[in-house]
Structures are given as C-alpha cells and as structure tokens.
Amino acid sequence: MSKKVLMKGNEAIAEASIRAGLAGYFGYPITPQNEFTSYMSYHMPAKGRAFVQAESEVAAINMVYGAAATGCRVMTSSSSPGIALMQEAISYMCGAEVPAVIVNIMRGGPGLGNIGPSQGDYNQATRGGGNGDYKMIVYAPSTVQEAVDLTYNAFDVADKYKIPVFILGDGALGQMAEPVLLPEEKPEMKGDQGWGLSGAKGRDPRAVMSLRLAEGELRKHNWDLVSKFEKITEAETKYELTDTDYDVLIAAFGTSARVAKTAIRQLKEQGIKAALFRPITICPFPYAALAEAAKKAKKVLVAEMNTGQMLFDVKVAVEGAVPVEFMGCPGGESFSPEEITAKIKEMQG
Amino acid sequence: MIFESVMAGFGGQGILSAGMMLAHIASHKGLNVTWFPSYGAEQRGGTANCTVVISDLEIGSPIVTAPAYGLIMNMPSFNKFQPRFRKGAKAVLDTTLVDPSAVTRTDVEFYGLSAGDIARDLGNVKVANMVMIGGLLAVSGLFTLDEAVIELPNALSKKHHDLIPLNEQALSKGFSEIKKIN
C-alpha cells in the first residue's frame, strides 16, 4: 500500500509549506488558488500560527514583508492579477533582502482575464514587475509532487540567500489532484536568524529596508545583489532533459511540459525522436544546459500557454545554433498533446 | 496501461466526487492518477466535468481531448462529449436524463444505467454518481467492485460515513444492472 495521499495542488503546496515550518500566512482569495487560502485558514490557526486574510493583495504582501523582516518563515499565495498588485512590495523585499515564498497559481490575462490555466506571467516572474534591478528565484513545477518538493525546499533557499522565492504554477496545477508523498514536518521557524528585527535590547539596532541614500551605497548594493544571484545561478539552477537521442527538442515548463511529455510518447510510437528540455528554475534560467542540449537537435520547439515569453530565453540560449519555432496557447487554455505532435510533424516537413 | 476518462453532468450530481472516487482507488493501488476538474462558473448549477487519467507510467497531460472512457449524466454533457470520444471508446450514460436515442456514433460503445431512478429506489438520489461508477467499473474492468468498496471510507468525507452501506449498494447495483445501448 502506498503512503501517498491524494491532494489538490493548491492544498498540497499549502501543506508542504506548513510542514516546512511556516510561521505566518497572509493572503487574499482569488480563483484558481482559493483552496490555498482556505486550507491555510483551517490549518494555521489549528497549530497556533498566524493566518491573516488581508483586506487586499497589497496589504497581504506588505504583511509578508513586515513579518519576513523579523526573520520568521512566511508566505503568501495569489493568482495573476493579485500578484500584479504585489509587485511594489516584492521589489522592496528584494532590495531589503528578506526571505519569503510567494506562490502564483496563474490564470489568463492581461487584466482580470479569465480563470483558466495560463503561463502568461513568465515575464512578470522572471523580469520582475516591480521597479529597479532585482531578480528572484522562480521555480516552475509541473506536477503536484514536484510542487510539494520544491516549495518545501524553497523556504530553505529563501533563508540561505535572503531573497523571495516564487513558485510559479498555473490553474491546472492548483486545481488538479494527484497522489503525493508529503515531507516530514519541521517545527515552526520563528526567530531573527541573526539579522531580523527582534527588538534591539542588549544589542545594536538593525535596519531592514530598501532605501539606501548614502553616496555610492545603492550602487554597491546593486552589484552585491548581482553577485548574490551569480551564486544562486551556480548552485540552484535546475532543469530536466528527458532523453539523450533526439532530432527535435521541445522546450516547455510547468503544465505545458506535461502535455509535451505525452506528445513525445505519441511521436516515439510514430518513429520520431523528440525530447523535452524543461527548466525547473525559470529564473535563474538554465541557459548553458539548454545551449548544450540544443546542439544535438535539428530543431527546437518552444511550447507555452502564452504568446511567447520563455521563447526569448530559449533564443538567447540557443544563439541561432538551430532553428527555434514556437507554438503558443494563450487565453487561459491549454493545447493538446495531438496539437504538439502535429506541429512537430509539420516542422519536420 | 493508460485509462483516460471524462465525467460530466450537472453541478450537484456528484460528478467531481465520482471522479475522485476513481482517483482514490487508483492512488490506493499505487497507480499514477490525475484528477482535473472544470472549476469555472460552469460548476455553479451548469455543467460540471472532470478528467481522470490513470496509468502505471508517468502521466503527461492531465487534460484529455479524446477520452477512451466516459461517464455522462445529463443531455448537455452528452451533446458536448459524444463527438469527442475516441474510436472504440466506452461510455456509460445515465438514461434517467440522457435520451439513448440521441446516440449517433457507431464507433463508440454506449452503455446505459437509469442511475437517477436506481438511486431514488435505494432511498437517496445523491448516490446516482456511485451507481454510475459501478457501471463504469463493469464496462472498463479497471478495478473490481471489492477494490472500490474498500476505498469508500477514504473517498467519502467523515461526515458522510453513515452513508457507506448505501454507497456500497449503489456501486453494486450499477455494476450489475449496466446494459449496452448500441
């Protein structure tokens, strides 16, 4: 008998966060991530931990910022338009260097769009919707199990580098149920970690802020953030390459990568050799690994549930070594494996 | 092995729970499974549907465009999904609400169960979904009736555990009373 439990993505990510020692959750409801906030509203208070349904997304992310500045393990979750509202504080958090985990269960956009699964926030997550030079770590899980494992680990990564970490899922991942193996429960992670704001009695005061007015201070800080992200790139970049022998390489992340896996199986039955390159961190993007993998292919196909966002990173990585084609499915919809199969046959001419 | 199915009906008929029931059995047996619901405005009184994929291999897409199995509990869902079934698919219809004379596909095997009526005779119309699952198990050979029955305590929330015997009867009735339509 399997020890796995059947859980919806939203609930499973929430449970993984609690098991990672989450001390505080601050959020505001929005479809398709509602089960997330709902799950937290039951389970955080039951453990005597902080749960706040804020009056807006702007309030929620600023509560995260404030609580994170004390060194406690905290998070929020939302969906695309809600995440858009949070961008100012996310920029502040990157500037002030505080750890937190932010989950975006993407829906169709722009604007309120619709509630279907989408990958339209790739640019928002990897380029930053807030002001200034900053980058975050962005994980793009493609199964509920992977979402659980990455989220559980994301809190440690966030603490290690003092940086917000994004979990970028979509409506399909959030709403889908799959059997998952849940990780061990850690104790609640509270405390100032040696840098947080915990009252200055008996020690020098500390400042956690993004404002740096002294001459040359911000310039140095900007370059420090760059070197920090170089270390992150070196140590934390993750990807999956499904095969070693292929003519066509499909680059896809999250839910579209799953669809591509089915297409690859269908193509194999028809004697066409295709493999999947799946960035697990879309920021830092696995440029070097993709460049290497693309060399073995005759063509690369980028498949995304948007109008072509990761496409740019793939082109940067491939550097014209082989032709890169694109198929997109925006608007809160997903393509079928058959559509990818047909596109690849067409590419093979 | 790969089992790709769609379940559809009105919101409130227990379509999503029916899909969850299959997912629980599959998970219990150590198989891979994805259950993906329609979660839009449609679940509020309109049509509701979910796709369930079960396999011993890694499951790629949770989205099923051409299902091999179906469980259809109302007419709008039948009209929507009849054209989408793949050749050789098997689908169970609740003939309480789906008119069997609307069947036009000859390359799909349709089976009928008057699930609504059977459930009402059992004393609770809400178990019509379980009658349908019983029928789908018989038609697909996916799991045995016993494998389904032992999973009822996990599939039903604790507040409904007094209804386990009734659900067991519903599964069993569906399993035995399913009839081929075309």
Interface residues (C-beta under 8 A of the other chain):
Chain A: M1 S2 K4 V5 L6 T31 P32 N114 I115 G116 G171 A172 Q175 M176 A177 E178 P179 T255 R258 V259 A260 K261 T262 A263 I264 R265 S334 S336 P337 E338
Chain B: M20 A23 H24 A26 S27 H28 K29 G30 N32 V33 T34 W35 F36 P37 Y39 G40 E58 I59 G60 S61 P62 I63 T65 A66
